Amino acid sequence: MKYALMIYGGFRTFRYCFHQLLKYIHFDELDYDVFILTERLESQNWSEENEEIIRKMLGSKLKVFFYVQDIEKSYNLTENENKKVQEYYEKVEECKKEFKHIVDKKMFITDTFCSKLFYRVWLQNQIRIKYEQDTDTKYDWIVRTRFDIGFRKEPMEPRLDILYSKPTPDIYYCILGMFSCGSPEVINYESNFINSWCHCWNYYKQNKRLPSVFYTDDGEFDEVFFHYWVFMPEANIRCYMKDSKYPICELNVAFQAVRYWLVDQYKIYDLKNKK
């Protein structure tokens, strides 16, 4: 079988996390092609030295390594991202007006960078598709993730052994917002999330009701959940996939984002010296 590994975002805590990710997905044992879309940002731990470390870890399996700054003109990146950010602003303001009777501006959480992030997720997938077409390559599995996820507790599933079998064609395997894998069809659908961002608000405009996750088991509207999640990624991705024909299969919850200040705390769960 043939595998594509797509990695996006800054390097961040890759020195702690990246070898764990590669072991988790059986990188050395399986036939991977790797696609990276990242940024030259020192605030996200970019350096020439760190780039060289990553390149050595991936070896000949690394097929595409793009920096956002290098492809900005060829993909009209800034203009397209700014359009998505503007659309996000407009939807947020629509929501504030519609729910003005309950909106607490101090609690209402938004993140405009998510619009740029999801556009880059889509763009990276398009780059991978073009590579497939140009090289006549066909992938069985597509894996998408970031540089900064690792184990934050003892993993019950230290290896993703499902990768040794062909994916169930319509299953979306994921750790929401951080890691996903599945057939090309499923990951292509996930990548098109940018065209449904913000899904929860789009759903409301069509149905005059937010998705079911915004209501308690008794049917009461959950105002706290609304303030935290209506314009944030996790709830929107979950609802987007839930409303699709692709069932969600959530993977190992021990695999999570590891920030700089958490590295020392979670070193005991490092898989570096575990077989």
C-alpha positions in Angstrom: 0.0 0.0 0.0 1.0 3.6 -0.6 0.7 6.4 2.0 0.8 10.2 1.9 1.8 12.1 5.1 0.8 15.8 5.0 2.2 18.0 7.8 1.2 21.7 8.2 2.0 24.5 10.5 5.1 25.7 12.5 7.8 23.5 13.8 7.0 24.4 17.4 7.8 21.4 19.7 8.8 19.0 17.0 12.0 18.0 18.8 9.8 16.4 21.5 6.9 15.3 19.3 8.0 14.5 15.8 9.7 11.1 16.4 6.6 10.1 18.4 4.4 10.9 15.5 6.6 8.9 13.1 6.6 5.9 15.3 2.8 6.2 15.9 2.2 5.9 12.1 4.8 3.2 11.4 6.7 5.7 9.3 9.9 3.5 8.9 7.9 0.4 8.0 5.4 1.8 5.5 5.8 3.4 2.1 5.2 7.1 2.7 5.5 10.2 0.6 5.7 13.3 2.7 4.3 16.8 2.0 5.1 19.8 4.3 3.6 23.3 4.2 5.1 25.5 6.9 6.4 29.0 7.7 9.7 30.7 8.4 8.7 32.1 11.8 11.2 32.1 14.6 8.3 32.5 17.0 7.2 29.0 15.9 10.7 27.5 16.3 11.9 27.9 12.7 15.6 27.8 12.0 17.8 26.3 9.3 19.1 23.8 11.8 15.6 22.6 12.7 14.7 22.3 9.0 17.8 20.2 8.4 16.8 17.9 11.4 13.4 17.4 9.9 14.7 16.7 6.4 17.1 14.1 7.8 14.3 12.4 9.8 12.2 12.0 6.7 15.0 11.2 4.2 14.0 10.3 0.7 10.4 10.0 1.6 10.1 13.8 1.7 8.6 14.8 -1.7 7.4 18.4 -1.2 8.6 21.0 1.3 7.0 24.4 0.8 7.2 27.5 2.9 4.2 29.8 2.8 6.4 32.7 2.0 7.8 31.0 -1.1 4.5 30.2 -2.7 2.6 33.3 -1.7 2.7 34.8 -5.2 2.1 31.7 -7.3 -1.0 30.8 -5.2 -2.2 34.3 -4.6 -2.1 33.3 -0.9 -2.5 36.6 0.9 -5.5 37.7 -1.1 -7.3 34.4 -0.8 -6.6 34.1 2.9 -7.8 37.7 3.5 -11.0 36.9 1.7 -11.6 34.0 4.1 -10.8 36.1 7.1 -13.2 38.8 5.9 -16.0 36.2 5.5 -15.3 35.0 9.0 -15.6 38.5 10.4 -18.9 39.0 8.6 -20.3 35.7 10.0 -19.2 36.6 13.5 -21.0 39.9 13.3 -24.1 38.3 11.9 -24.1 35.9 14.9 -23.6 38.7 17.4 -26.6 40.6 16.0 -28.8 37.5 15.9 -27.9 36.5 19.5 -27.5 40.0 20.9 -29.8 39.1 23.8 -27.3 36.5 25.2 -23.9 37.4 23.7 -21.3 38.2 26.3 -18.3 39.8 24.5 -15.9 38.8 27.3 -16.9 35.1 26.8 -17.4 35.1 23.1 -14.3 33.3 21.6 -13.1 33.8 18.0 -9.9 33.2 16.1 -9.4 34.7 12.7 -6.2 32.8 12.0 -8.3 29.6 11.7 -9.6 30.9 8.4 -6.0 31.1 7.1 -5.2 27.7 8.6 -8.1 25.9 6.9 -7.3 27.6 3.6 -3.7 26.2 3.9 -5.0 22.8 4.8 -7.1 22.9 1.6 -4.1 24.3 -0.4 -1.8 21.6 0.8 -4.2 18.9 -0.2 -4.4 20.5 -3.7 -0.6 20.3 -3.9 -0.7 16.7 -2.9 -3.4 16.0 -5.6 -1.3 17.7 -8.2 1.8 15.6 -7.2 -0.4 12.5 -7.6 -1.4 13.5 -11.1 2.1 14.6 -12.2 3.7 11.4 -11.0 0.8 9.0 -11.6 0.8 8.0 -8.0 -2.2 6.5 -6.2 -2.4 6.6 -2.4 -4.4 4.2 -0.2 -4.0 6.2 3.0 -3.7 9.9 3.5 -2.5 11.1 6.9 -2.7 14.7 8.0 -1.2 16.2 11.1 1.0 18.9 12.7 4.5 19.0 14.1 3.5 19.7 17.7 1.4 16.7 18.9 2.7 14.0 21.2 1.7 11.8 24.1 0.4 13.7 27.1 -0.3 10.5 29.1 0.5 6.8 28.9 -0.9 5.7 25.5 -3.2 2.7 25.3 -2.5 2.7 21.6 1.1 3.6 21.0 1.0 2.6 17.4 -1.7 3.1 14.8 -2.0 -0.5 13.6 -5.0 0.1 11.4 -2.6 1.5 8.9 -1.5 -2.0 8.0 -5.0 -2.7 6.5 -6.7 -0.8 3.7 -8.9 2.0 5.1 -12.6 1.6 5.3 -13.5 3.9 2.4 -16.0 6.1 4.2 -14.5 6.3 7.8 -12.9 9.5 9.0 -10.3 8.5 11.6 -9.2 11.4 13.7 -8.0 13.2 16.8 -10.2 16.3 16.0 -8.3 19.4 15.1 -4.9 17.7 15.3 -4.6 14.4 13.4 -6.7 12.7 10.7 -6.4 9.9 8.3 -8.4 7.9 5.8 -9.0 7.2 2.2 -8.2 10.0 -0.3 -12.0 10.5 -0.7 -12.5 11.2 3.0 -9.5 13.5 3.4 -10.4 15.4 0.2 -13.8 16.0 1.9 -12.2 17.1 5.1 -9.9 19.5 3.2 -12.9 21.2 1.7 -14.0 22.3 5.1 -12.8 25.8 4.3 -15.7 26.1 1.9 -18.1 25.4 4.8 -16.3 27.5 7.4 -18.0 28.4 9.7 -20.1 25.3 9.5 -22.1 25.8 12.7 -23.2 29.3 11.7 -24.0 28.2 8.1 -26.1 25.4 9.6 -28.0 27.9 11.8 -28.7 30.2 8.8 -30.2 27.2 6.9 -32.1 25.7 9.8 -32.7 28.5 12.3 -31.2 26.2 14.9 -27.6 25.4 15.7 -26.3 21.8 15.5 -27.3 19.4 18.2 -24.0 19.7 20.1 -25.1 23.2 21.3 -28.0 21.7 23.2 -28.1 19.7 26.4 -29.7 16.2 26.6 -32.8 18.0 27.9 -33.0 20.1 24.8 -31.9 23.3 26.5 -29.6 25.7 24.7 -26.1 25.6 26.2 -25.0 29.3 26.3 -21.5 28.6 27.6 -20.8 26.0 24.9 -22.2 28.5 22.4 -19.8 31.3 23.5 -16.8 29.0 23.5 -17.3 27.0 20.3 -19.6 28.4 17.7 -16.7 30.0 15.9 -13.9 27.7 16.9 -12.5 24.8 15.0 -13.3 21.7 17.0 -17.1 22.0 17.2 -17.2 23.1 13.5 -15.1 20.2 12.2 -17.1 17.8 14.3 -20.4 19.0 13.0 -19.2 19.3 9.4 -18.1 15.7 9.4 -21.1 14.5 11.4 -23.4 16.1 8.8 -21.5 14.2 6.0 -21.7 10.6 4.9 -18.4 9.9 6.6 -18.7 8.5 10.2 -16.2 9.7 12.7 -13.8 7.2 14.4 -11.9 9.0 17.1 -8.4 7.8 17.8 -6.0 7.8 20.8 -6.9 10.7 23.1 -3.4 10.5 24.7 -2.0 12.1 21.5 -2.5 15.9 21.9 -0.9 19.2 21.3 2.3 19.7 23.4 3.1 23.4 24.0 6.6 24.6 24.9 5.9 24.9 28.6 4.5 21.3 28.7 7.4 19.5 27.3 9.2 18.7 30.6 6.0 17.6 32.2 5.3 15.0 29.5 8.8 13.6 28.9 7.9 10.5 30.9 5.5 9.4 28.1 8.1 9.9 25.3 8.3 6.9 23.0 11.9 7.6 21.9 13.4 4.7 23.8 10.4 2.4 23.5 10.1 -0.3 20.9 
